[in-house]
């Protein structure tokens, strides 16, 4: 780990320690965004691009279902006990936490592995919400049919989710 990378990690852990038990997912997201804006200069641009951090961090908070996220201050505090082995590990942790905040989880059974939790995404080509399994990555339509549109998926916004009947 480079020293600049370590600095960013320690700042991230400090920011997490400042999260209050009453903070909701929107406040948690805003704190992560603030940390990111101050510390992204310490992170490798190719990893930021590879893991899609800019796309996740620069969303319009009002357009996405952050208020429906199940992420809690207690969940994010798990980072206080982690010591990632590389900058890439830290970026993956960060991406995963942002995903938890931005992407709505739906209690629908995966047709492939049977897990009862799917991520609601939006197929920009078909212009409809599709579901992706949080465990195996299988994509299916809201009716349970296989979906092969992996290349045209983006984060589902509140308006998309309303049309699909999920919010």
DSSP file (Angstrom, degrees, kcal/mol; ACC not computed):
  #  RESIDUE AA STRUCTURE BP1 BP2  ACC     N-H-->O    O-->H-N    N-H-->O    O-->H-N    TCO  KAPPA ALPHA  PHI   PSI    X-CA   Y-CA   Z-CA
    1    1 A X              0   0    0      0, 0.0     2,-0.1     0, 0.0    85,-0.0   0.000 360.0 360.0 360.0 134.5    0.0    0.0    0.0
    2    2 A X     >  -     0   0    0      1,-0.1     4,-2.2     4,-0.0     5,-0.2  -0.425 360.0-115.3 -76.9 160.0    1.3    3.4   -0.8
    3    3 A X  H  > S+     0   0    0      1,-0.2     4,-2.2     2,-0.2     5,-0.1   0.869 116.3  52.7 -65.3 -35.8    1.3    6.1    1.9
    4    4 A X  H  > S+     0   0    0      2,-0.2     4,-2.0     1,-0.2    -1,-0.2   0.893 108.4  51.0 -67.5 -37.1   -1.3    8.2    0.0
    5    5 A X  H  > S+     0   0    0      1,-0.2     4,-2.2     2,-0.2    -2,-0.2   0.921 109.5  50.2 -63.4 -43.7   -3.6    5.2   -0.2
    6    6 A X  H  X S+     0   0    0     -4,-2.2     4,-2.8     1,-0.2     5,-0.2   0.896 107.2  54.6 -61.5 -40.1   -3.2    4.6    3.5
    7    7 A X  H  X S+     0   0    0     -4,-2.2     4,-2.4     1,-0.2    -1,-0.2   0.932 108.5  48.4 -58.6 -46.1   -4.0    8.2    4.2
    8    8 A X  H  X S+     0   0    0     -4,-2.0     4,-2.1     1,-0.2    -1,-0.2   0.904 111.9  49.9 -61.3 -41.4   -7.3    7.9    2.2
    9    9 A X  H  X S+     0   0    0     -4,-2.2     4,-2.6     2,-0.2    -2,-0.2   0.922 110.9  48.1 -64.6 -44.3   -8.2    4.7    4.1
   10   10 A X  H  X S+     0   0    0     -4,-2.8     4,-2.3     1,-0.2    -1,-0.2   0.886 111.7  50.3 -65.0 -37.6   -7.5    6.2    7.5
   11   11 A X  H  X S+     0   0    0     -4,-2.4     4,-2.5    -5,-0.2    -1,-0.2   0.888 109.8  51.6 -64.7 -38.4   -9.6    9.3    6.6
   12   12 A X  H  X S+     0   0    0     -4,-2.1     4,-2.3     2,-0.2    -2,-0.2   0.935 110.5  47.4 -62.9 -47.4  -12.4    6.9    5.4
   13   13 A X  H  X S+     0   0    0     -4,-2.6     4,-2.1     2,-0.2    -2,-0.2   0.886 111.6  51.0 -63.0 -38.6  -12.3    5.0    8.8
   14   14 A X  H  X S+     0   0    0     -4,-2.3     4,-1.0     2,-0.2    -2,-0.2   0.937 109.0  51.0 -63.8 -45.0  -12.4    8.3   10.7
   15   15 A X  H >< S+     0   0    0     -4,-2.5     3,-0.7     1,-0.2     4,-0.3   0.912 110.0  50.4 -58.0 -42.8  -15.4    9.5    8.6
   16   16 A X  H >< S+     0   0    0     -4,-2.3     3,-1.7     1,-0.2    -1,-0.2   0.897 104.4  57.1 -62.5 -40.5  -17.2    6.3    9.5
   17   17 A X  H 3< S+     0   0    0     -4,-2.1    -1,-0.2     1,-0.3    -2,-0.2   0.743 102.8  56.9 -64.1 -21.0  -16.4    6.7   13.2
   18   18 A X  T << S+     0   0    0     -4,-1.0     2,-0.3    -3,-0.7    -1,-0.3   0.516  78.9 112.0 -87.1  -6.5  -18.2   10.0   13.0
   19   19 A X    <   -     0   0    0     -3,-1.7     2,-0.2    -4,-0.3    -3,-0.0  -0.541  65.2-135.3 -72.1 129.4  -21.5    8.5   11.7
   20   20 A X    >   -     0   0    0     -2,-0.3     3,-1.9     1,-0.1    53,-0.1  -0.523  15.6-118.5 -84.8 150.3  -24.2    8.8   14.3
   21   21 A X  T 3  S+     0   0    0      1,-0.3    52,-0.3    -2,-0.2    53,-0.2   0.740 115.2  54.0 -59.5 -23.6  -26.5    5.9   15.1
   22   22 A X  T 3  S+     0   0    0     50,-0.1    -1,-0.3    51,-0.1     2,-0.1   0.485  80.1 118.9 -90.9  -3.1  -29.5    8.0   14.0
   23   23 A X    <   -     0   0    0     -3,-1.9    50,-0.4     4,-0.1     2,-0.1  -0.425  55.5-144.1 -67.2 134.0  -28.0    8.8   10.6
   24   24 A X     >  -     0   0    0     -2,-0.1     4,-2.4    48,-0.1     3,-0.3  -0.412  31.2 -92.8 -91.4 172.4  -30.1    7.6    7.7
   25   25 A X  H  > S+     0   0    0      1,-0.2     4,-2.6    44,-0.2     5,-0.2   0.820 124.4  55.7 -57.4 -32.7  -28.9    6.2    4.4
   26   26 A X  H  > S+     0   0    0      2,-0.2     4,-2.4     1,-0.2    -1,-0.2   0.933 110.0  44.8 -66.5 -44.3  -29.0    9.6    2.7
   27   27 A X  H  > S+     0   0    0     -3,-0.3     4,-2.3     2,-0.2    -2,-0.2   0.909 112.8  51.7 -64.8 -41.8  -26.8   11.2    5.3
   28   28 A X  H  X S+     0   0    0     -4,-2.4     4,-2.4     1,-0.2    -2,-0.2   0.936 110.5  48.8 -59.5 -46.2  -24.4    8.2    5.2
   29   29 A X  H  X S+     0   0    0     -4,-2.6     4,-2.9     1,-0.2    -2,-0.2   0.925 110.3  50.9 -59.4 -45.4  -24.3    8.6    1.4
   30   30 A X  H  X S+     0   0    0     -4,-2.4     4,-2.4     1,-0.2    -1,-0.2   0.870 110.0  50.2 -62.7 -36.8  -23.6   12.3    1.7
   31   31 A X  H  X S+     0   0    0     -4,-2.3     4,-2.5     2,-0.2    -1,-0.2   0.915 111.6  47.5 -67.0 -42.6  -20.8   11.7    4.2
   32   32 A X  H  X S+     0   0    0     -4,-2.4     4,-2.9     2,-0.2    -2,-0.2   0.919 112.0  51.0 -63.5 -42.2  -19.2    9.1    1.9
   33   33 A X  H  X S+     0   0    0     -4,-2.9     4,-2.7     2,-0.2    -2,-0.2   0.923 110.0  49.3 -60.5 -44.7  -19.5   11.5   -1.0
   34   34 A X  H  X S+     0   0    0     -4,-2.4     4,-1.6     2,-0.2    -1,-0.2   0.919 112.3  47.7 -61.3 -44.0  -17.8   14.3    1.0
   35   35 A X  H  X S+     0   0    0     -4,-2.5     4,-1.9     1,-0.2    -2,-0.2   0.936 112.4  50.4 -60.5 -45.7  -15.0   11.9    2.0
   36   36 A X  H  X S+     0   0    0     -4,-2.9     4,-2.2     1,-0.2    -2,-0.2   0.922 107.4  52.2 -61.0 -46.0  -14.6   10.8   -1.7
   37   37 A X  H  < S+     0   0    0     -4,-2.7    -1,-0.2     1,-0.2    -2,-0.2   0.853 115.1  42.6 -60.9 -34.4  -14.5   14.3   -3.0
   38   38 A X  H  < S+     0   0    0     -4,-1.6    -1,-0.2    -5,-0.2    -2,-0.2   0.781 125.2  33.2 -79.6 -27.4  -11.7   15.2   -0.6
   39   39 A X  H >< S+     0   0    0     -4,-1.9     3,-2.1    -5,-0.2     4,-0.3   0.458  83.1  96.6-113.4  -2.8   -9.7   12.0   -1.0
   40   40 A X  G >< S+     0   0    0     -4,-2.2     3,-1.4     1,-0.3    -1,-0.1   0.757  76.5  69.9 -64.8 -20.2  -10.1   10.9   -4.6
   41   41 A X  G 3  S+     0   0    0      1,-0.3    -1,-0.3    -4,-0.2    -2,-0.1   0.731  96.7  53.6 -65.5 -19.6   -6.8   12.5   -5.4
   42   42 A X  G <  S+     0   0    0     -3,-2.1     2,-0.3   -38,-0.1    -1,-0.3   0.488  98.5  82.2 -90.4  -4.4   -5.2    9.8   -3.3
   43   43 A X  S <  S-     0   0    0     -3,-1.4     2,-0.4    -4,-0.3     3,-0.0  -0.732  89.9-101.4-105.8 151.3   -6.9    7.0   -5.3
   44   44 A X    >>  -     0   0    0     -2,-0.3     4,-2.1     1,-0.1     3,-0.6  -0.535  22.7-143.9 -72.1 123.5   -5.8    5.5   -8.7
   45   45 A X  H 3> S+     0   0    0     -2,-0.4     4,-2.3     1,-0.2     5,-0.2   0.853  99.3  56.8 -56.7 -36.3   -7.9    6.9  -11.5
   46   46 A X  H 3> S+     0   0    0      1,-0.2     4,-2.5     2,-0.2    -1,-0.2   0.856 108.8  46.4 -67.4 -32.0   -7.9    3.6  -13.4
   47   47 A X  H <> S+     0   0    0     -3,-0.6     4,-2.3     2,-0.2     6,-0.2   0.878 109.6  54.0 -74.7 -37.6   -9.4    1.8  -10.3
   48   48 A X  H  <>S+     0   0    0     -4,-2.1     5,-2.0     1,-0.2     6,-0.5   0.925 115.4  40.8 -58.2 -44.4  -12.0    4.6   -9.9
   49   49 A X  H ><5S+     0   0    0     -4,-2.3     3,-1.2     3,-0.2    -2,-0.2   0.929 112.6  53.7 -70.2 -46.0  -13.0    4.0  -13.5
   50   50 A X  H 3<5S+     0   0    0     -4,-2.5    -2,-0.2     1,-0.3    -1,-0.2   0.865 115.6  39.4 -58.5 -38.2  -12.8    0.2  -13.4
   51   51 A X  T 3<5S-     0   0    0     -4,-2.3    -1,-0.3    -5,-0.1    -2,-0.2   0.352 107.8-122.6 -97.4   5.8  -15.2    0.0  -10.4
   52   52 A X  T <>5 +     0   0    0     -3,-1.2     4,-1.7    -4,-0.3    -3,-0.2   0.798  56.1 151.5  65.6  31.4  -17.5    2.8  -11.6
   53   53 A X  H  >< +     0   0    0     -5,-2.0     4,-3.2    -6,-0.2     5,-0.3   0.898  68.5  54.6 -64.1 -40.2  -17.1    5.0   -8.5
   54   54 A X  H  > S+     0   0    0     -6,-0.5     4,-2.0     1,-0.2    -1,-0.2   0.914 107.3  50.7 -61.2 -41.9  -17.8    8.3  -10.3
   55   55 A X  H  4 S+     0   0    0      1,-0.2    -1,-0.2     2,-0.2    -2,-0.2   0.899 116.6  41.1 -62.2 -40.4  -21.1    6.9  -11.6
   56   56 A X  H >< S+     0   0    0     -4,-1.7     3,-0.8     1,-0.2    -2,-0.2   0.909 117.6  44.7 -73.5 -43.0  -22.2    5.8   -8.1
   57   57 A X  H 3< S+     0   0    0     -4,-3.2    -2,-0.2     1,-0.2    -3,-0.2   0.753 109.1  55.6 -77.9 -24.4  -21.0    8.9   -6.2
   58   58 A X  T 3< S+     0   0    0     -4,-2.0    -1,-0.2    -5,-0.3    -2,-0.1   0.118  78.0 127.8 -99.0  22.1  -22.3   11.5   -8.6
   59   59 A X  S <  S-     0   0    0     -3,-0.8     2,-0.9     1,-0.1     3,-0.1  -0.288  71.1-105.8 -71.4 161.3  -25.9   10.5   -8.7
   60   60 A X    >>  -     0   0    0      1,-0.2     3,-1.9     2,-0.0     4,-0.6  -0.826  30.5-148.6 -84.3 109.5  -28.8   12.9   -8.0
   61   61 A X  G >4 S+     0   0    0     -2,-0.9     3,-0.9     1,-0.3     5,-0.5   0.826  93.3  55.3 -52.6 -37.3  -29.7   11.8   -4.5
   62   62 A X  G 34 S+     0   0    0      1,-0.2    -1,-0.3     3,-0.1    96,-0.1   0.730 102.2  57.6 -70.9 -21.1  -33.4   12.7   -5.0
   63   63 A X  G <4 S+     0   0    0     -3,-1.9    95,-3.1    95,-0.1    96,-0.3   0.598 101.4  62.5 -86.0 -11.2  -33.7   10.5   -8.2
   64   64 A X  S << S-     0   0    0     -3,-0.9     2,-1.5    -4,-0.6     3,-0.5  -0.799  90.4-107.9-119.9 158.2  -32.6    7.2   -6.5
   65   65 A X    >   +     0   0    0     37,-0.5     3,-1.7    91,-0.5     4,-0.3  -0.160  64.7 135.0 -81.5  45.2  -34.2    5.1   -3.7
   66   66 A X  G >   +     0   0    0     -2,-1.5     3,-1.6    -5,-0.5    -1,-0.2   0.857  68.8  61.9 -59.9 -34.5  -31.6    5.9   -1.0
   67   67 A X  G 3  S+     0   0    0     -3,-0.5    -1,-0.3     1,-0.3   -42,-0.1   0.665 103.9  50.2 -67.2 -14.0  -34.4    6.5    1.5
   68   68 A X  G <  S+     0   0    0     -3,-1.7    -1,-0.3    33,-0.2    37,-0.2   0.409  84.4 121.9-100.3  -0.8  -35.4    2.8    1.0
   69   69 A X    <   -     0   0    0     -3,-1.6   -44,-0.2    -4,-0.3    32,-0.1  -0.301  57.4-147.7 -65.0 145.4  -31.9    1.4    1.5
   70   70 A X        +     0   0    0     30,-0.4     2,-0.2   -45,-0.1    -1,-0.1   0.379  60.3 121.9 -91.9   2.6  -31.4   -1.1    4.3
   71   71 A X        -     0   0    0     29,-0.3     2,-0.3    26,-0.1   -46,-0.2  -0.466  42.3-174.7 -67.9 135.1  -27.9    0.2    4.9
   72   72 A X     >  -     0   0    0     -2,-0.2     4,-2.1   -48,-0.1     5,-0.2  -0.818  41.6-104.8-126.8 164.8  -27.4    1.4    8.5
   73   73 A X  H  > S+     0   0    0    -50,-0.4     4,-1.4   -52,-0.3   -54,-0.1   0.875 123.1  54.8 -56.1 -36.2  -24.7    3.1   10.5
   74   74 A X  H  4 S+     0   0    0      1,-0.2     4,-0.3     2,-0.2    -1,-0.2   0.890 105.7  52.1 -65.8 -38.9  -24.0   -0.3   12.1
   75   75 A X  H >4 S+     0   0    0      1,-0.2     3,-1.3     2,-0.2    -2,-0.2   0.932 110.7  46.5 -61.8 -46.3  -23.5   -1.9    8.7
   76   76 A X  H >< S+     0   0    0     -4,-2.1     3,-1.7     1,-0.3    -1,-0.2   0.764  97.7  71.8 -72.5 -22.7  -21.0    0.7    7.6
   77   77 A X  G >< S+     0   0    0     -4,-1.4     3,-1.7     1,-0.3     4,-0.4   0.636  75.2  83.1 -67.7 -11.0  -19.1    0.5   10.8
   78   78 A X  G X  S+     0   0    0     -3,-1.3     3,-1.0    -4,-0.3    -1,-0.3   0.781  79.7  67.6 -61.5 -23.4  -17.8   -3.0    9.8
   79   79 A X  G X  S+     0   0    0     -3,-1.7     3,-1.0     1,-0.2    -1,-0.3   0.736  83.6  71.9 -67.1 -22.2  -15.2   -1.0    7.8
   80   80 A X  G <  S+     0   0    0     -3,-1.7    -1,-0.2     1,-0.2    -2,-0.2   0.806 101.9  42.9 -63.6 -27.9  -13.7    0.1   11.1
   81   81 A X  G <  S+     0   0    0     -3,-1.0     2,-0.3    -4,-0.4    -1,-0.2   0.414  96.7  97.8 -98.2   0.8  -12.4   -3.4   11.6
   82   82 A X    <   -     0   0    0     -3,-1.0     2,-0.3    -4,-0.2    -3,-0.0  -0.666  46.2-173.4 -93.1 145.3  -11.2   -4.0    8.1
   83   83 A X        -     0   0    0     -2,-0.3    -3,-0.1     0, 0.0    -4,-0.0  -0.792  23.9-146.2-131.6  89.7   -7.6   -3.7    6.9
   84   84 A X        -     0   0    0     -2,-0.3     3,-0.1     1,-0.1   -75,-0.0  -0.192   8.9-136.9 -60.5 148.8   -7.8   -4.1    3.1
   85   85 A X  S    S+     0   0    0      1,-0.1     2,-0.3     2,-0.0    -1,-0.1   0.625  80.8   9.0 -81.4 -13.6   -4.8   -5.8    1.5
   86   86 A X  S  > S-     0   0    0      1,-0.1     4,-1.8   -85,-0.0     5,-0.1  -0.974  76.6-103.2-157.2 167.1   -4.7   -3.3   -1.4
   87   87 A X  H  > S+     0   0    0     -2,-0.3     4,-2.4     1,-0.2     5,-0.2   0.884 120.9  57.6 -62.0 -38.3   -6.1   -0.1   -2.8
   88   88 A X  H  > S+     0   0    0      1,-0.2     4,-2.2     2,-0.2    -1,-0.2   0.896 103.7  52.2 -61.7 -39.6   -8.2   -2.2   -5.1
   89   89 A X  H  > S+     0   0    0      1,-0.2     4,-2.4     2,-0.2    -1,-0.2   0.916 109.7  49.3 -61.0 -43.2   -9.8   -4.0   -2.1
   90   90 A X  H  X S+     0   0    0     -4,-1.8     4,-2.5     2,-0.2    -2,-0.2   0.910 110.2  49.9 -63.7 -41.9  -10.6   -0.7   -0.5
   91   91 A X  H  X S+     0   0    0     -4,-2.4     4,-2.8     1,-0.2    -1,-0.2   0.877 110.1  51.6 -64.9 -37.5  -12.2    0.6   -3.8
   92   92 A X  H  X S+     0   0    0     -4,-2.2     4,-2.6     2,-0.2    -2,-0.2   0.917 109.6  49.3 -65.2 -42.4  -14.2   -2.7   -4.0
   93   93 A X  H  X S+     0   0    0     -4,-2.4     4,-2.2     2,-0.2    -2,-0.2   0.939 113.2  47.4 -58.8 -46.9  -15.5   -2.2   -0.4
   94   94 A X  H  X S+     0   0    0     -4,-2.5     4,-2.5     1,-0.2     5,-0.2   0.928 111.9  49.0 -61.9 -47.0  -16.4    1.4   -1.2
   95   95 A X  H  X S+     0   0    0     -4,-2.8     4,-2.6     1,-0.2    -1,-0.2   0.916 110.8  51.1 -59.3 -44.0  -18.2    0.4   -4.4
   96   96 A X  H  X S+     0   0    0     -4,-2.6     4,-2.1     1,-0.2    -1,-0.2   0.893 110.8  47.8 -62.7 -40.2  -20.1   -2.3   -2.6
   97   97 A X  H  X S+     0   0    0     -4,-2.2     4,-1.5     2,-0.2    -1,-0.2   0.914 112.1  49.0 -68.4 -41.8  -21.3    0.1    0.1
   98   98 A X  H  X S+     0   0    0     -4,-2.5     4,-2.3     1,-0.2     5,-0.2   0.906 109.5  53.3 -62.1 -41.0  -22.4    2.7   -2.4
   99   99 A X  H  X S+     0   0    0     -4,-2.6     4,-2.7     1,-0.2    -2,-0.2   0.922 106.0  53.3 -58.3 -45.2  -24.2    0.0   -4.3
  100  100 A X  H  < S+     0   0    0     -4,-2.1   -30,-0.4     1,-0.2   -29,-0.3   0.839 113.6  43.7 -59.2 -33.6  -26.1   -1.0   -1.1
  101  101 A X  H  < S+     0   0    0     -4,-1.5   -32,-0.2    -3,-0.2    -1,-0.2   0.854 122.0  35.0 -79.2 -36.7  -27.1    2.7   -0.7
  102  102 A X  H  < S+     0   0    0     -4,-2.3   -37,-0.5    -5,-0.1     2,-0.5   0.812 103.5  70.6 -92.9 -34.5  -28.1    3.4   -4.3
  103  103 A X  S  < S-     0   0    0     -4,-2.7     2,-0.2    -5,-0.2    18,-0.1  -0.764  77.8-128.7 -98.2 126.1  -29.7    0.1   -5.6
  104  104 A X        -     0   0    0     -2,-0.5    16,-2.7    16,-0.4     2,-0.4  -0.492  17.5-141.0 -71.6 133.8  -33.0   -1.0   -4.3
  105  105 A X  E     -A  119   0A   0     -2,-0.2     2,-0.4    14,-0.2    14,-0.2  -0.814  15.5-160.4 -95.9 136.0  -33.2   -4.6   -3.0
  106  106 A X  E     -A  118   0A   0     12,-3.5    12,-2.7    -2,-0.4     2,-1.9  -0.951  21.4-128.8-120.0 134.9  -36.3   -6.5   -3.8
  107  107 A X        +     0   0    0     -2,-0.4     2,-0.4    10,-0.2    10,-0.1  -0.539  62.2 129.4 -83.2  75.0  -37.5   -9.7   -2.0
  108  108 A X        -     0   0    0     -2,-1.9     9,-0.5     7,-0.1     2,-0.3  -0.987  62.0-110.1-127.6 139.3  -38.1  -11.8   -5.2
  109  109 A X        -     0   0    0     -2,-0.4     2,-0.3     7,-0.2     7,-0.2  -0.494  28.6-119.8 -74.9 131.6  -36.6  -15.3   -5.5
  110  110 A X     >  -     0   0    0      5,-2.7     4,-1.2    -2,-0.3    -1,-0.1  -0.530  13.2-144.4 -68.0 130.5  -33.8  -15.8   -8.0
  111  111 A X  T  4 S+     0   0    0     -2,-0.3    -1,-0.1     1,-0.1    35,-0.1   0.687  95.8  43.8 -70.9 -18.5  -34.8  -18.3  -10.7
  112  112 A X  T  4 S+     0   0    0      3,-0.1    -1,-0.1    26,-0.0    -3,-0.0   0.925 131.4  10.4 -92.0 -55.0  -31.2  -19.7  -10.8
  113  113 A X  T  4 S-     0   0    0      2,-0.1    -2,-0.1    25,-0.0    -4,-0.0   0.586  90.8-122.4-107.9 -11.5  -30.0  -20.0   -7.2
  114  114 A X     <  +     0   0    0     -4,-1.2    -3,-0.1     1,-0.3     2,-0.0   0.419  54.8 152.0  87.8  -2.5  -33.1  -19.5   -5.1
  115  115 A X        -     0   0    0     -6,-0.1    -5,-2.7     1,-0.1     2,-1.0  -0.375  45.7-134.9 -63.9 140.7  -31.8  -16.5   -3.1
  116  116 A X  S    S+     0   0    0     -7,-0.2    -7,-0.2    -9,-0.1     2,-0.2  -0.479  76.3  78.8 -97.9  61.6  -34.6  -14.2   -1.9
  117  117 A X        +     0   0    0     -2,-1.0    17,-1.8    -9,-0.5    18,-0.3  -0.734  50.0 175.3-167.8 118.7  -32.9  -10.9   -2.8
  118  118 A X  E     -AB 106 133A   0    -12,-2.7   -12,-3.5    -2,-0.2     2,-0.4  -0.924  27.5-126.5-124.6 148.9  -32.6   -9.2   -6.1
  119  119 A X  E     -AB 105 132A   0     13,-3.7    13,-2.4    -2,-0.3     2,-0.7  -0.812  24.1-131.0 -92.8 133.2  -31.2   -5.8   -7.1
  120  120 A X  E     + B   0 131A   0    -16,-2.7    36,-0.9    -2,-0.4   -16,-0.4  -0.770  37.6 166.6 -87.5 117.7  -33.6   -3.6   -9.2
  121  121 A X  E     -CB 155 130A   0      9,-2.9     9,-2.2    -2,-0.7     2,-0.5  -0.711  31.2-119.2-121.8 173.8  -31.7   -2.2  -12.2
  122  122 A X  E     -CB 154 129A   0     32,-2.8    32,-2.1     7,-0.3     2,-0.8  -0.973   9.9-144.0-124.0 127.1  -32.9   -0.5  -15.4
  123  123 A X  E  >> -CB 153 128A   0      5,-3.1     4,-1.7    -2,-0.5     5,-1.1  -0.791  10.7-163.6 -87.5 110.6  -32.4   -1.8  -18.9
  124  124 A X  T  45S+     0   0    0     28,-3.2    -1,-0.2    -2,-0.8    29,-0.1   0.758  86.9  49.3 -69.6 -24.6  -31.9    1.3  -21.0
  125  125 A X  T  45S+     0   0    0     27,-0.3    -1,-0.2    24,-0.1    28,-0.1   0.939 120.9  32.0 -78.7 -49.5  -32.5   -0.6  -24.3
  126  126 A X  T  45S-     0   0    0      2,-0.2    -2,-0.2    26,-0.1    -1,-0.1   0.617 101.3-135.3 -82.1 -13.1  -35.8   -2.3  -23.3
  127  127 A X  T  <5 +     0   0    0     -4,-1.7     2,-0.3     1,-0.2    -3,-0.2   0.937  65.0 105.8  56.0  52.5  -36.7    0.7  -21.0
  128  128 A X  E   <S-B  123   0A   0     -5,-1.1    -5,-3.1    36,-0.0     2,-0.3  -0.987  75.6 -94.8-153.8 159.8  -37.8   -1.5  -18.1
  129  129 A X  E     -B  122   0A   0     -2,-0.3    13,-0.6    -7,-0.2     2,-0.3  -0.580  39.8-175.4 -75.9 136.3  -36.7   -2.6  -14.7
  130  130 A X  E     -BD 121 141A   0     -9,-2.2    -9,-2.9    -2,-0.3     2,-0.4  -0.873  18.9-125.9-125.6 163.4  -34.9   -5.9  -14.5
  131  131 A X  E     -BD 120 140A   0      9,-3.3     9,-2.8    -2,-0.3     2,-0.4  -0.908  15.7-164.6-117.0 138.5  -33.7   -7.8  -11.5
  132  132 A X  E     -BD 119 139A   0    -13,-2.4   -13,-3.7    -2,-0.4     7,-0.2  -0.984  27.4-116.3-123.4 131.1  -30.2   -9.1  -10.7
  133  133 A X  E  >  -B  118   0A   0      5,-3.0     4,-0.9    -2,-0.4   -15,-0.2  -0.405  12.4-146.2 -65.6 134.0  -29.5  -11.7   -8.0
  134  134 A X  T  4 S+     0   0    0    -17,-1.8    -1,-0.1     2,-0.1   -16,-0.1   0.622  96.4  39.9 -75.4 -12.3  -27.3  -10.3   -5.2
  135  135 A X  T  4 S+     0   0    0    -18,-0.3    -1,-0.1     3,-0.1   -17,-0.1   0.864 130.9  14.7-101.8 -51.5  -25.7  -13.7   -4.9
  136  136 A X  T  4 S-     0   0    0      2,-0.1    -2,-0.1   -21,-0.0    -3,-0.0   0.571  91.3-121.5-107.9 -10.2  -25.1  -15.3   -8.3
  137  137 A X     <  +     0   0    0     -4,-0.9    -3,-0.1     1,-0.3   -19,-0.0   0.484  53.9 156.5  84.7   1.9  -25.6  -12.3  -10.7
  138  138 A X        -     0   0    0     -6,-0.1    -5,-3.0     1,-0.1     2,-0.4  -0.353  30.7-147.0 -60.4 138.3  -28.4  -13.9  -12.6
  139  139 A X  E     +D  132   0A   0      8,-0.4     8,-2.3    -7,-0.2     2,-0.3  -0.917  23.8 165.5-111.6 139.1  -30.6  -11.3  -14.4
  140  140 A X  E     -DE 131 146A   0     -9,-2.8    -9,-3.3    -2,-0.4     6,-0.2  -0.972  36.6-104.0-145.8 159.4  -34.3  -11.8  -14.9
  141  141 A X  E >   -D  130   0A   0      4,-3.2     3,-1.9    -2,-0.3   -11,-0.2  -0.268  45.1-100.4 -73.2 169.5  -37.4   -9.8  -15.9
  142  142 A X  T 3  S+     0   0    0    -13,-0.6    -1,-0.1     1,-0.3   -12,-0.1   0.695 126.2  58.9 -66.1 -16.6  -39.8   -8.8  -13.2
  143  143 A X  T 3  S-     0   0    0      2,-0.1    -1,-0.3     0, 0.0    -2,-0.0   0.444 123.7-104.2 -89.4  -1.9  -42.0  -11.7  -14.5
  144  144 A X  S <  S+     0   0    0     -3,-1.9     2,-0.2     1,-0.3    -2,-0.1   0.498  75.6 135.5  94.9   4.4  -39.1  -14.2  -13.7
  145  145 A X        -     0   0    0      1,-0.1    -4,-3.2   -34,-0.0    -1,-0.3  -0.603  65.0 -93.2 -85.5 147.8  -37.9  -14.8  -17.3
  146  146 A X  B     -E  140   0A   0     -6,-0.2     2,-0.4    -2,-0.2    -6,-0.3  -0.254  39.2-155.9 -57.4 145.4  -34.2  -14.8  -18.0
  147  147 A X        -     0   0    0     -8,-2.3    -8,-0.4   -16,-0.1     3,-0.1  -0.994  17.0-176.3-128.0 130.7  -32.8  -11.4  -19.1
  148  148 A X        +     0   0    0     -2,-0.4     3,-0.4     1,-0.1     2,-0.3   0.109  51.6 110.0-111.2  19.8  -29.6  -11.1  -21.2
  149  149 A X    >   +     0   0    0      1,-0.2     3,-1.9     2,-0.1   -25,-0.2  -0.069  28.6 136.9 -91.2  35.2  -29.3   -7.3  -21.3
  150  150 A X  G >   +     0   0    0     -2,-0.3     3,-1.0     1,-0.3    -1,-0.2   0.814  68.8  55.1 -52.5 -36.9  -26.2   -7.0  -19.0
  151  151 A X  G 3  S+     0   0    0     -3,-0.4    -1,-0.3     1,-0.2    -2,-0.1   0.663 108.3  47.5 -75.5 -15.3  -24.5   -4.4  -21.2
  152  152 A X  G <  S+     0   0    0     -3,-1.9   -28,-3.2     2,-0.0   -27,-0.3   0.123  85.1 118.4-112.7  21.5  -27.5   -2.0  -21.1
  153  153 A X  E <   +C  123   0A   0     -3,-1.0     2,-0.3   -30,-0.2   -30,-0.2  -0.673  30.7 164.2 -91.8 142.9  -28.2   -2.0  -17.4
  154  154 A X  E     -C  122   0A   0    -32,-2.1   -32,-2.8    -2,-0.3     2,-0.3  -0.841  49.7 -66.6-138.9 177.9  -27.9    1.1  -15.2
  155  155 A X  E     -C  121   0A   0     -2,-0.3     2,-0.3   -34,-0.2   -34,-0.2  -0.523  54.7-118.4 -70.9 132.6  -29.1    1.9  -11.7
  156  156 A X        -     0   0    0    -36,-0.9   -91,-0.5    -2,-0.3   -52,-0.2  -0.552  27.7-144.5 -74.5 132.1  -32.9    2.1  -11.5
  157  157 A X     >  -     0   0    0     -2,-0.3     4,-2.5   -93,-0.1   -93,-0.3  -0.475  28.2-100.2 -90.8 166.4  -34.3    5.5  -10.5
  158  158 A X  H  > S+     0   0    0    -95,-3.1     4,-2.3     1,-0.2     5,-0.2   0.885 122.9  52.8 -53.7 -43.5  -37.3    6.2   -8.4
  159  159 A X  H  > S+     0   0    0    -96,-0.3     4,-2.0     1,-0.2    -1,-0.2   0.902 110.1  47.8 -62.4 -40.8  -39.5    6.9  -11.5
  160  160 A X  H  > S+     0   0    0     -3,-0.2     4,-1.8     1,-0.2   -31,-0.2   0.914 112.6  49.4 -63.0 -43.4  -38.5    3.6  -13.1
  161  161 A X  H  <>S+     0   0    0     -4,-2.5     5,-2.9     1,-0.2     6,-0.8   0.830 108.4  53.1 -67.7 -33.4  -39.2    1.8   -9.8
  162  162 A X  H ><5S+     0   0    0     -4,-2.3     3,-1.1    -5,-0.2    -1,-0.2   0.931 107.9  50.2 -65.8 -46.0  -42.6    3.4   -9.5
  163  163 A X  H 3<5S+     0   0    0     -4,-2.0    -2,-0.2     1,-0.3    -1,-0.2   0.883 111.5  49.2 -59.7 -38.1  -43.6    2.3  -13.0
  164  164 A X  T 3<5S-     0   0    0     -4,-1.8    -1,-0.3    -5,-0.1    -2,-0.2   0.569 117.1-116.3 -78.5  -8.8  -42.6   -1.2  -12.1
  165  165 A X  T < 5S+     0   0    0     -3,-1.1    -3,-0.2    -4,-0.5    -2,-0.1   0.705  82.5 117.3  83.9  20.8  -44.6   -1.1   -8.9
  166  166 A X      <       0   0    0     -5,-2.9    -4,-0.2    -6,-0.1    -5,-0.1   0.644 360.0 360.0 -96.2 -16.8  -41.6   -1.4   -6.5
  167  167 A X              0   0    0     -6,-0.8    -5,-0.2    -9,-0.1    -1,-0.1   0.321 360.0 360.0-136.1 360.0  -41.9    2.0   -4.8
